[in-house]
């Protein structure tokens, strides 16, 4: 079964983001809701190339109630993990993501799954 390999889920509020995401670091996140039995249903996957905390604050107050996250050691690691998360969870067919993850401007990195 596919896994995001992230910590959480935590409530997607400004306080909870700051409580759990304490480092300024590239990273990845998944947004969604929990069903009964506490199962996290991921609906959107994303990344930040420099500060996953700030990026998550952009999402508070939206329709997603929970988040999971992980730090990445580099923007490239964050990009490649976002690609794997995106494909593992069904891409645009099943996620709210409208398009394949974009490589950072100025790089020629390729998706490790589909090569795009
Ligand atoms: Zn891909």
Backbone and ligand atoms as CSV (ligand in chain L), in Angstrom:
chain,resi,resn,atom,element,x,y,z
A,1,UNK,N,N,0.843,-1.194,0.000
A,1,UNK,CA,C,0.000,0.000,0.000
A,1,UNK,C,C,0.882,1.249,0.000
A,2,UNK,N,N,0.479,2.227,-0.768
A,2,UNK,CA,C,1.264,3.458,-0.892
A,2,UNK,C,C,1.320,4.201,0.436
A,3,UNK,N,N,2.458,4.786,0.716
A,3,UNK,CA,C,2.617,5.581,1.933
A,3,UNK,C,C,3.286,6.894,1.584
A,4,UNK,N,N,2.859,7.955,2.275
A,4,UNK,CA,C,3.490,9.260,2.066
A,4,UNK,C,C,4.861,9.316,2.725
A,5,UNK,N,N,5.067,8.449,3.746
A,5,UNK,CA,C,6.289,8.507,4.559
A,5,UNK,C,C,6.489,9.899,5.133
A,6,UNK,N,N,5.484,10.314,5.882
A,6,UNK,CA,C,5.491,11.626,6.525
A,6,UNK,C,C,4.947,11.509,7.938
A,7,UNK,N,N,5.254,12.530,8.762
A,7,UNK,CA,C,4.712,12.594,10.114
A,7,UNK,C,C,3.304,13.175,10.086
A,8,UNK,N,N,2.507,12.759,11.047
A,8,UNK,CA,C,1.152,13.266,11.140
A,8,UNK,C,C,0.167,12.109,11.048
A,9,UNK,N,N,-1.104,12.379,10.815
A,9,UNK,CA,C,-1.666,13.698,10.505
A,9,UNK,C,C,-1.846,14.591,11.725
A,10,UNK,N,N,-1.786,15.889,11.466
A,10,UNK,CA,C,-2.031,16.922,12.461
A,10,UNK,C,C,-3.120,17.860,11.933
A,11,UNK,N,N,-3.836,18.536,12.847
A,11,UNK,CA,C,-4.839,19.513,12.385
A,11,UNK,C,C,-4.160,20.648,11.607
A,12,UNK,N,N,-4.774,21.039,10.513
A,12,UNK,CA,C,-4.178,22.065,9.648
A,12,UNK,C,C,-4.584,23.458,10.145
A,13,UNK,N,N,-3.898,23.865,11.229
A,13,UNK,CA,C,-4.115,25.203,11.790
A,13,UNK,C,C,-2.754,25.862,11.963
A,14,UNK,N,N,-2.741,27.193,12.053
A,14,UNK,CA,C,-1.464,27.912,12.189
A,14,UNK,C,C,-0.690,27.435,13.417
A,15,UNK,N,N,-1.407,27.233,14.540
A,15,UNK,CA,C,-0.732,26.786,15.757
A,15,UNK,C,C,-0.102,25.417,15.603
A,16,UNK,N,N,-0.838,24.498,15.015
A,16,UNK,CA,C,-0.331,23.124,14.883
A,16,UNK,C,C,0.819,23.055,13.879
A,17,UNK,N,N,0.748,23.867,12.836
A,17,UNK,CA,C,1.863,23.900,11.888
A,17,UNK,C,C,3.128,24.343,12.614
A,18,UNK,N,N,3.037,25.413,13.394
A,18,UNK,CA,C,4.231,25.907,14.094
A,18,UNK,C,C,4.704,24.944,15.179
A,19,UNK,N,N,3.769,24.213,15.789
A,19,UNK,CA,C,4.123,23.281,16.855
A,19,UNK,C,C,4.918,22.086,16.310
A,20,UNK,N,N,4.572,21.634,15.122
A,20,UNK,CA,C,5.189,20.411,14.593
A,20,UNK,C,C,6.280,20.678,13.565
A,21,UNK,N,N,6.128,21.738,12.805
A,21,UNK,CA,C,7.092,22.011,11.727
A,21,UNK,C,C,8.002,23.135,12.218
A,22,UNK,N,N,9.031,22.750,12.953
A,22,UNK,CA,C,9.813,23.740,13.696
A,22,UNK,C,C,11.074,24.167,12.968
A,23,UNK,N,N,11.470,23.436,11.948
A,23,UNK,CA,C,12.691,23.797,11.223
A,23,UNK,C,C,12.355,24.524,9.940
A,24,UNK,N,N,13.218,25.477,9.571
A,24,UNK,CA,C,13.096,26.096,8.244
A,24,UNK,C,C,13.875,25.205,7.293
A,25,UNK,N,N,13.153,24.503,6.445
A,25,UNK,CA,C,13.773,23.455,5.642
A,25,UNK,C,C,12.913,23.168,4.423
A,26,UNK,N,N,13.566,22.726,3.325
A,26,UNK,CA,C,12.758,22.147,2.256
A,26,UNK,C,C,11.959,20.975,2.811
A,27,UNK,N,N,10.859,20.673,2.186
A,27,UNK,CA,C,10.076,19.541,2.674
A,27,UNK,C,C,8.875,19.256,1.815
A,28,UNK,N,N,8.144,18.252,2.283
A,28,UNK,CA,C,6.968,17.770,1.559
A,28,UNK,C,C,5.773,17.748,2.477
A,29,UNK,N,N,4.587,17.790,1.887
A,29,UNK,CA,C,3.379,17.698,2.700
A,29,UNK,C,C,2.265,17.031,1.916
A,30,UNK,N,N,1.341,16.483,2.685
A,30,UNK,CA,C,0.101,15.974,2.128
A,30,UNK,C,C,-1.041,16.625,2.876
A,31,UNK,N,N,-2.103,16.969,2.158
A,31,UNK,CA,C,-3.283,17.576,2.763
A,31,UNK,C,C,-4.467,16.651,2.572
A,32,UNK,N,N,-5.366,16.644,3.559
A,32,UNK,CA,C,-6.544,15.795,3.417
A,32,UNK,C,C,-7.388,15.841,4.661
A,33,UNK,N,N,-8.076,14.732,4.898
A,33,UNK,CA,C,-8.962,14.598,6.046
A,33,UNK,C,C,-8.736,13.232,6.664
A,34,UNK,N,N,-9.161,13.087,7.923
A,34,UNK,CA,C,-9.147,11.747,8.509
A,34,UNK,C,C,-10.568,11.219,8.570
A,35,UNK,N,N,-10.700,9.943,8.237
A,35,UNK,CA,C,-11.973,9.244,8.376
A,35,UNK,C,C,-11.991,8.578,9.737
A,36,UNK,N,N,-13.128,7.972,10.095
A,36,UNK,CA,C,-13.182,7.221,11.326
A,36,UNK,C,C,-12.063,6.178,11.325
A,37,UNK,N,N,-11.648,5.754,12.464
A,37,UNK,CA,C,-10.454,4.929,12.695
A,37,UNK,C,C,-9.171,5.707,12.444
A,38,UNK,N,N,-9.300,7.027,12.246
A,38,UNK,CA,C,-8.104,7.843,12.136
A,38,UNK,C,C,-7.310,7.654,10.863
A,39,UNK,N,N,-7.929,7.085,9.853
A,39,UNK,CA,C,-7.209,6.871,8.590
A,39,UNK,C,C,-7.142,8.187,7.817
A,40,UNK,N,N,-5.928,8.541,7.432
A,40,UNK,CA,C,-5.708,9.795,6.697
A,40,UNK,C,C,-5.968,9.557,5.215
A,41,UNK,N,N,-6.831,10.377,4.655
A,41,UNK,CA,C,-7.119,10.316,3.217
A,41,UNK,C,C,-6.424,11.499,2.558
A,42,UNK,N,N,-5.362,11.201,1.802
A,42,UNK,CA,C,-4.611,12.296,1.177
A,42,UNK,C,C,-5.357,12.778,-0.066
A,43,UNK,N,N,-5.463,14.102,-0.183
A,43,UNK,CA,C,-6.176,14.697,-1.327
A,43,UNK,C,C,-5.291,15.617,-2.163
A,44,UNK,N,N,-4.188,16.042,-1.566
A,44,UNK,CA,C,-3.293,16.945,-2.289
A,44,UNK,C,C,-1.886,16.719,-1.767
A,45,UNK,N,N,-0.903,16.678,-2.653
A,45,UNK,CA,C,0.488,16.576,-2.223
A,45,UNK,C,C,1.263,17.780,-2.761
A,46,UNK,N,N,2.235,18.218,-1.971
A,46,UNK,CA,C,3.015,19.386,-2.382
A,46,UNK,C,C,4.386,19.376,-1.745
A,47,UNK,N,N,5.144,20.432,-2.043
A,47,UNK,CA,C,6.480,20.549,-1.480
A,47,UNK,C,C,6.822,22.025,-1.346
A,48,UNK,N,N,7.867,22.288,-0.573
A,48,UNK,CA,C,8.494,23.600,-0.596
A,48,UNK,C,C,9.980,23.395,-0.823
A,49,UNK,N,N,10.558,24.232,-1.666
A,49,UNK,CA,C,11.991,24.124,-1.935
A,49,UNK,C,C,12.833,24.798,-0.867
A,50,UNK,N,N,12.211,25.601,-0.002
A,50,UNK,CA,C,13.023,26.286,1.019
A,50,UNK,C,C,12.406,26.297,2.421
A,51,UNK,N,N,11.088,26.280,2.550
A,51,UNK,CA,C,10.502,26.395,3.889
A,51,UNK,C,C,9.099,25.781,3.902
A,52,UNK,N,N,9.041,24.536,4.320
A,52,UNK,CA,C,7.754,23.827,4.298
A,52,UNK,C,C,6.782,24.408,5.333
A,53,UNK,N,N,7.303,24.998,6.408
A,53,UNK,CA,C,6.429,25.639,7.400
A,53,UNK,C,C,5.623,26.767,6.750
A,54,UNK,N,N,6.307,27.679,6.066
A,54,UNK,CA,C,5.623,28.818,5.430
A,54,UNK,C,C,4.589,28.346,4.413
A,55,UNK,N,N,4.959,27.332,3.657
A,55,UNK,CA,C,4.040,26.815,2.638
A,55,UNK,C,C,2.767,26.266,3.272
A,56,UNK,N,N,2.928,25.567,4.396
A,56,UNK,CA,C,1.743,24.999,5.049
A,56,UNK,C,C,0.826,26.092,5.594
A,57,UNK,N,N,1.411,27.199,6.065
A,57,UNK,CA,C,0.556,28.301,6.528
A,57,UNK,C,C,-0.331,28.835,5.410
A,58,UNK,N,N,0.138,28.753,4.166
A,58,UNK,CA,C,-0.693,29.198,3.033
A,58,UNK,C,C,-1.973,28.374,2.906
A,59,UNK,N,N,-1.959,27.172,3.467
A,59,UNK,CA,C,-3.096,26.260,3.288
A,59,UNK,C,C,-4.064,26.275,4.468
A,60,UNK,N,N,-3.716,26.936,5.573
A,60,UNK,CA,C,-4.650,26.939,6.702
A,60,UNK,C,C,-5.891,27.737,6.297
A,61,UNK,N,N,-7.039,27.310,6.804
A,61,UNK,CA,C,-8.282,27.976,6.453
A,61,UNK,C,C,-8.892,27.493,5.151
A,62,UNK,N,N,-8.267,26.522,4.506
A,62,UNK,CA,C,-8.853,25.941,3.293
A,62,UNK,C,C,-9.688,24.729,3.695
A,63,UNK,N,N,-10.205,24.011,2.704
A,63,UNK,CA,C,-11.134,22.922,3.024
A,63,UNK,C,C,-10.438,21.681,3.576
A,64,UNK,N,N,-9.117,21.658,3.544
A,64,UNK,CA,C,-8.404,20.508,4.099
A,64,UNK,C,C,-8.291,20.666,5.608
A,65,UNK,N,N,-8.536,19.577,6.331
A,65,UNK,CA,C,-8.539,19.687,7.791
A,65,UNK,C,C,-7.265,19.133,8.435
A,66,UNK,N,N,-6.507,18.322,7.706
A,66,UNK,CA,C,-5.322,17.691,8.305
A,66,UNK,C,C,-4.139,17.769,7.350
A,67,UNK,N,N,-2.954,17.704,7.946
A,67,UNK,CA,C,-1.756,17.647,7.100
A,67,UNK,C,C,-0.778,16.627,7.646
A,68,UNK,N,N,0.061,16.138,6.770
A,68,UNK,CA,C,1.245,15.367,7.132
A,68,UNK,C,C,2.426,16.060,6.471
A,69,UNK,N,N,3.618,15.847,7.011
A,69,UNK,CA,C,4.776,16.519,6.408
A,69,UNK,C,C,6.039,15.725,6.673
A,70,UNK,N,N,7.072,16.042,5.914
A,70,UNK,CA,C,8.416,15.537,6.178
A,70,UNK,C,C,9.408,16.596,5.706
A,71,UNK,N,N,10.573,16.602,6.333
A,71,UNK,CA,C,11.648,17.470,5.873
A,71,UNK,C,C,12.409,16.774,4.747
A,72,UNK,N,N,13.041,17.581,3.909
A,72,UNK,CA,C,13.908,17.048,2.868
A,72,UNK,C,C,15.286,17.677,3.042
A,73,UNK,N,N,16.309,16.926,2.658
A,73,UNK,CA,C,17.666,17.435,2.859
A,73,UNK,C,C,18.074,18.411,1.760
A,74,UNK,N,N,17.306,18.475,0.677
A,74,UNK,CA,C,17.632,19.376,-0.421
A,74,UNK,C,C,16.377,19.601,-1.255
A,75,UNK,N,N,16.361,20.680,-2.054
A,75,UNK,CA,C,15.220,20.885,-2.964
A,75,UNK,C,C,15.040,19.715,-3.927
A,76,UNK,N,N,16.150,19.094,-4.334
A,76,UNK,CA,C,16.025,17.965,-5.272
A,76,UNK,C,C,15.339,16.776,-4.608
A,77,UNK,N,N,15.712,16.510,-3.365
A,77,UNK,CA,C,15.054,15.419,-2.650
A,77,UNK,C,C,13.557,15.711,-2.491
A,78,UNK,N,N,13.220,16.967,-2.204
A,78,UNK,CA,C,11.803,17.342,-2.059
A,78,UNK,C,C,11.056,17.153,-3.371
A,79,UNK,N,N,11.672,17.558,-4.476
A,79,UNK,CA,C,11.036,17.410,-5.784
A,79,UNK,C,C,10.781,15.935,-6.090
A,80,UNK,N,N,11.798,15.102,-5.883
A,80,UNK,CA,C,11.649,13.687,-6.236
A,80,UNK,C,C,10.628,12.989,-5.349
A,81,UNK,N,N,10.579,13.392,-4.074
A,81,UNK,CA,C,9.577,12.791,-3.196
A,81,UNK,C,C,8.177,13.240,-3.602
A,82,UNK,N,N,8.027,14.506,-3.958
A,82,UNK,CA,C,6.709,14.973,-4.394
A,82,UNK,C,C,6.252,14.174,-5.624
A,83,UNK,N,N,7.173,13.921,-6.535
A,83,UNK,CA,C,6.822,13.126,-7.722
A,83,UNK,C,C,6.349,11.730,-7.323
A,84,UNK,N,N,7.095,11.088,-6.423
A,84,UNK,CA,C,6.690,9.737,-6.011
A,84,UNK,C,C,5.329,9.773,-5.320
A,85,UNK,N,N,5.122,10.756,-4.422
A,85,UNK,CA,C,3.824,10.871,-3.748
A,85,UNK,C,C,2.709,11.070,-4.766
A,86,UNK,N,N,2.960,11.932,-5.720
A,86,UNK,CA,C,1.962,12.252,-6.746
A,86,UNK,C,C,1.557,10.994,-7.521
A,87,UNK,N,N,2.529,10.228,-7.964
A,87,UNK,CA,C,2.200,9.018,-8.730
A,87,UNK,C,C,1.627,7.927,-7.831
A,88,UNK,N,N,2.186,7.759,-6.624
A,88,UNK,CA,C,1.701,6.709,-5.713
A,88,UNK,C,C,0.218,6.888,-5.400
A,89,UNK,N,N,-0.230,8.142,-5.354
A,89,UNK,CA,C,-1.618,8.393,-4.937
A,89,UNK,C,C,-2.516,8.765,-6.118
A,90,UNK,N,N,-2.130,8.351,-7.307
A,90,UNK,CA,C,-3.061,8.384,-8.430
A,90,UNK,C,C,-3.013,9.622,-9.303
A,91,UNK,N,N,-2.064,10.530,-9.052
A,91,UNK,CA,C,-1.923,11.695,-9.927
A,91,UNK,C,C,-3.186,12.536,-9.996
A,92,UNK,N,N,-3.365,13.200,-11.130
A,92,UNK,CA,C,-4.499,14.128,-11.255
A,92,UNK,C,C,-5.840,13.398,-11.229
A,93,UNK,N,N,-5.837,12.092,-11.524
A,93,UNK,CA,C,-7.108,11.366,-11.498
A,93,UNK,C,C,-7.689,11.286,-10.094
A,94,UNK,N,N,-6.812,11.107,-9.103
A,94,UNK,CA,C,-7.321,10.870,-7.753
A,94,UNK,C,C,-7.014,11.988,-6.778
A,95,UNK,N,N,-5.999,12.754,-7.061
A,95,UNK,CA,C,-5.649,13.866,-6.170
A,95,UNK,C,C,-6.291,15.156,-6.689
A,96,UNK,N,N,-6.298,16.174,-5.834
A,96,UNK,CA,C,-6.760,17.498,-6.274
A,96,UNK,C,C,-5.693,18.219,-7.096
A,97,UNK,N,N,-4.461,17.731,-7.066
A,97,UNK,CA,C,-3.409,18.346,-7.885
A,97,UNK,C,C,-3.868,18.418,-9.337
A,98,UNK,N,N,-3.757,19.578,-9.919
A,98,UNK,CA,C,-4.252,19.779,-11.288
A,98,UNK,C,C,-3.207,19.394,-12.337
A,99,UNK,N,N,-1.966,19.271,-11.903
A,99,UNK,CA,C,-0.901,18.942,-12.851
A,99,UNK,C,C,0.241,18.229,-12.151
A,100,UNK,N,N,1.093,17.630,-12.948
A,100,UNK,CA,C,2.285,16.950,-12.447
A,100,UNK,C,C,3.168,17.960,-11.717
A,101,UNK,N,N,3.875,17.528,-10.653
A,101,UNK,CA,C,4.791,18.462,-9.982
A,101,UNK,C,C,5.767,19.111,-10.969
A,102,UNK,N,N,5.989,20.391,-10.770
A,102,UNK,CA,C,6.902,21.179,-11.603
A,102,UNK,C,C,8.307,21.107,-11.012
A,103,UNK,N,N,9.320,20.944,-11.859
A,103,UNK,CA,C,10.684,21.056,-11.346
A,103,UNK,C,C,10.957,22.527,-11.033
A,104,UNK,N,N,11.875,22.787,-10.088
A,104,UNK,CA,C,12.190,24.185,-9.788
A,104,UNK,C,C,12.746,24.884,-11.023
A,105,UNK,N,N,12.421,26.165,-11.159
A,105,UNK,CA,C,12.931,26.967,-12.271
A,105,UNK,C,C,14.455,26.907,-12.271
A,106,UNK,N,N,15.035,26.718,-13.448
A,106,UNK,CA,C,16.490,26.706,-13.553
A,106,UNK,C,C,17.116,25.338,-13.389
A,107,UNK,N,N,16.295,24.310,-13.183
A,107,UNK,CA,C,16.842,22.949,-13.096
A,107,UNK,C,C,16.325,22.130,-14.272
A,108,UNK,N,N,16.993,21.013,-14.527
A,108,UNK,CA,C,16.487,20.088,-15.553
A,108,UNK,C,C,16.183,18.727,-14.926
A,109,UNK,N,N,15.827,18.738,-13.634
A,109,UNK,CA,C,15.550,17.488,-12.936
A,109,UNK,C,C,14.362,16.797,-13.571
A,110,UNK,N,N,14.446,15.466,-13.538
A,110,UNK,CA,C,13.397,14.642,-14.128
A,110,UNK,C,C,12.649,13.896,-13.039
A,111,UNK,N,N,11.378,13.679,-13.283
A,111,UNK,CA,C,10.573,12.860,-12.375
A,111,UNK,C,C,11.162,11.457,-12.340
A,112,UNK,N,N,11.430,10.899,-11.130
A,112,UNK,CA,C,12.009,9.561,-11.039
A,112,UNK,C,C,11.017,8.459,-11.420
A,113,UNK,N,N,9.745,8.787,-11.528
A,113,UNK,CA,C,8.739,7.780,-11.837
A,113,UNK,C,C,8.424,7.737,-13.329
A,114,UNK,N,N,8.108,8.877,-13.914
A,114,UNK,CA,C,7.669,8.883,-15.319
A,114,UNK,C,C,8.691,9.529,-16.253
A,115,UNK,N,N,9.736,10.131,-15.699
A,115,UNK,CA,C,10.785,10.695,-16.538
A,115,UNK,C,C,10.477,12.064,-17.115
A,116,UNK,N,N,9.328,12.632,-16.815
A,116,UNK,CA,C,8.990,13.967,-17.336
A,116,UNK,C,C,9.678,15.071,-16.530
L,1,ZN,ZN,ZN,6.143,11.829,-13.060
